Amino acid sequence: MADKESGRNALSREGVHRNESVVFIQLTKGREAIIDRDVWPRIRDQFGKRWMCIGDGQGRYYATKNTHDENGIRRHITLPRAVMDAEPGERVETLNGNALDCRRSNLHKLTTVAAAKRRKQYAAKKAAREKARYDAARERHDRKMGCAERRRQSRRDWYLPADRLAQRFKASSNDHSGGA
């Protein structure tokens, strides 16, 4: 999409996203950020039109900008923080998990302590889901291979004292050697 005055690609375009009037901001890496239409003039005037896209290596991308504060010190700001006017000590999180969706309806501010607590709860739930998924896959594999009882028995053996474990192995070897 070419800008008629300059002949360059336009850095933003207006549109509709989920029945809301928004502006799509062109980022680096071919990505776009979504921002409310009424917020865009303030962001554009305060920080400029050009924003870059940074990935975290795990498939998540963020809209960021390097800027200077009133003392001339270089600062790094993310688009969600700029939209919400977040103060130091506040965190801005997205409700839908997409950090490029910077509509105010998708953002909320948290204190650092509340955000850490929320992340800890999320991590615990995620770990429980992963463990349940792993256990279910292990059980399916055991049923398929017919070794569920053997595996359960070997798990119990890990907790036996060494002398009882040795007795169990002697008993099982006697069972297999005596039949002719």
C-alpha positions as CSV (number, residue, x, y, z in Angstrom):
1,M,0.0,0.0,0.0
2,A,1.8,3.1,-1.2
3,D,1.5,6.6,0.4
4,K,0.5,9.0,-2.4
5,E,2.5,12.0,-1.1
6,S,5.9,10.3,-0.5
7,G,5.7,7.2,-2.7
8,R,6.7,5.0,0.3
9,N,4.8,2.3,2.0
10,A,2.2,3.6,4.5
11,L,3.1,2.9,8.1
12,S,-0.5,2.7,9.3
13,R,-3.9,2.1,7.9
14,E,-7.4,2.3,9.4
15,G,-9.7,-0.6,9.6
16,V,-12.2,-2.6,11.7
17,H,-11.2,-5.4,14.0
18,R,-13.9,-7.3,15.9
19,N,-16.5,-4.5,15.4
20,E,-14.0,-1.9,16.7
21,S,-12.5,1.0,14.7
22,V,-8.8,0.5,14.8
23,V,-5.5,1.4,13.2
24,F,-3.1,-1.3,12.0
25,I,0.5,-0.1,12.5
26,Q,3.1,-1.6,10.1
27,L,6.0,-3.1,12.1
28,T,9.3,-4.6,11.1
29,K,9.4,-8.3,10.2
30,G,6.2,-7.9,8.2
31,R,4.0,-7.8,11.3
32,E,1.2,-5.4,12.3
33,A,0.1,-4.1,15.6
34,I,-3.6,-3.2,16.3
35,I,-4.4,0.0,18.3
36,D,-7.6,1.9,19.0
37,R,-8.3,4.6,16.4
38,D,-8.8,7.4,19.0
39,V,-5.4,6.5,20.8
40,W,-3.3,6.5,17.6
41,P,-2.9,10.3,17.2
42,R,-1.5,10.6,20.8
43,I,0.9,7.7,20.3
44,R,2.0,9.0,16.9
45,D,2.6,12.5,18.2
46,Q,4.4,11.4,21.3
47,F,6.5,8.5,20.0
48,G,6.4,8.7,16.2
49,K,5.0,6.5,13.4
50,R,7.8,3.9,13.2
51,W,7.6,0.9,15.6
52,M,9.7,-2.3,15.4
53,C,8.8,-5.9,16.0
54,I,10.9,-7.9,18.4
55,G,10.4,-11.7,18.8
56,D,11.3,-13.6,22.0
57,G,12.3,-16.8,20.1
58,Q,9.3,-18.7,21.2
59,G,6.8,-17.4,18.6
60,R,5.7,-14.3,20.5
61,Y,6.2,-10.8,19.0
62,Y,6.1,-7.4,20.6
63,A,5.8,-3.8,19.2
64,T,8.6,-1.7,20.7
65,K,10.4,1.6,20.2
66,N,13.6,3.1,21.3
67,T,13.1,6.7,22.5
68,H,14.7,9.3,24.7
69,D,13.3,10.7,27.9
70,E,13.4,14.4,29.0
71,N,17.0,14.0,30.3
72,G,18.2,12.6,27.0
73,I,18.6,9.1,28.3
74,R,17.7,6.4,25.8
75,R,14.6,4.3,26.8
76,H,12.9,1.2,25.4
77,I,9.1,1.3,25.4
78,T,6.5,-1.3,24.3
79,L,3.4,-0.3,22.6
80,P,1.0,-1.7,25.2
81,R,2.8,0.4,27.9
82,A,2.5,3.5,25.7
83,V,-1.2,2.9,25.1
84,M,-2.0,2.4,28.8
85,D,0.3,5.2,30.1
86,A,1.9,2.8,32.5
87,E,4.0,4.2,35.3
88,P,7.2,2.6,36.6
89,G,6.2,-0.4,38.8
90,E,3.1,-1.2,36.8
91,R,2.9,-4.0,34.3
92,V,0.6,-4.1,31.3
93,E,-0.7,-7.6,30.2
94,T,-2.9,-8.7,27.4
95,L,-6.1,-10.6,28.0
96,N,-6.0,-12.6,24.8
97,G,-2.2,-13.3,24.9
98,N,-1.5,-11.5,21.7
99,A,1.0,-8.7,22.5
100,L,0.5,-7.1,19.1
101,D,-3.2,-6.5,19.9
102,C,-2.9,-3.2,21.7
103,R,-6.5,-2.2,21.9
104,R,-7.4,-0.8,25.4
105,S,-10.2,-3.5,25.6
106,N,-7.4,-6.2,25.4
107,L,-5.0,-4.5,27.9
108,H,-5.0,-4.2,31.7
109,K,-2.6,-2.7,34.2
110,L,-1.3,-4.7,37.2
111,T,1.1,-4.0,40.0
112,T,4.4,-5.8,39.8
113,V,3.5,-8.0,42.7
114,A,0.0,-8.9,41.3
115,A,1.6,-9.7,37.9
116,A,4.2,-12.0,39.5
117,K,1.4,-13.8,41.5
118,R,-0.6,-14.2,38.3
119,R,2.3,-15.6,36.4
120,K,3.1,-18.0,39.2
121,Q,-0.5,-19.2,39.2
122,Y,-0.5,-19.6,35.4
123,A,2.8,-21.5,35.6
124,A,1.4,-23.9,38.2
125,K,-1.7,-24.5,36.1
126,K,0.4,-25.1,33.0
127,A,2.7,-27.5,34.8
128,A,-0.4,-29.5,36.0
129,R,-1.8,-29.6,32.5
130,E,1.5,-30.8,31.1
131,K,1.8,-33.5,33.7
132,A,-1.7,-34.7,33.1
133,R,-1.1,-34.8,29.4
134,Y,2.2,-36.7,29.9
135,D,0.6,-39.2,32.3
136,A,-2.3,-39.8,29.9
137,A,0.1,-40.4,27.0
138,R,2.1,-42.7,29.1
139,E,-0.9,-44.7,30.2
140,R,-2.1,-45.0,26.5
141,H,1.3,-46.3,25.6
142,D,1.4,-48.8,28.5
143,R,-2.1,-50.1,27.6
144,K,-1.1,-50.5,24.0
145,M,2.1,-52.3,24.9
146,G,0.6,-54.4,27.7
147,C,3.1,-53.3,30.3
148,A,1.0,-51.1,32.6
149,E,1.3,-53.5,35.6
150,R,5.0,-54.1,35.1
151,R,5.7,-50.3,35.0
152,R,3.6,-49.7,38.1
153,Q,5.5,-52.5,39.9
154,S,8.8,-51.1,38.9
155,R,7.8,-47.6,40.2
156,R,6.9,-49.2,43.5
157,D,10.3,-50.9,43.5
158,W,12.1,-47.6,43.6
159,Y,10.7,-46.9,47.1
160,L,11.6,-50.3,48.6
161,P,14.6,-50.7,50.9
162,A,17.5,-52.5,49.2
163,D,17.1,-55.8,51.2
164,R,13.4,-56.1,50.3
165,L,14.2,-55.2,46.7
166,A,16.8,-58.1,46.6
167,Q,14.2,-60.5,48.1
168,R,11.7,-59.6,45.5
169,F,14.2,-60.2,42.7
170,K,15.2,-63.6,44.2
171,A,11.5,-64.6,44.4
172,S,10.8,-63.6,40.8
173,S,13.9,-65.5,39.6
174,N,12.9,-68.6,41.5
175,D,9.4,-68.5,39.9
176,H,10.9,-68.5,36.4
177,S,13.6,-71.1,36.9
178,G,11.8,-74.0,38.6
179,G,9.4,-75.3,36.0
180,A,10.5,-78.2,33.9
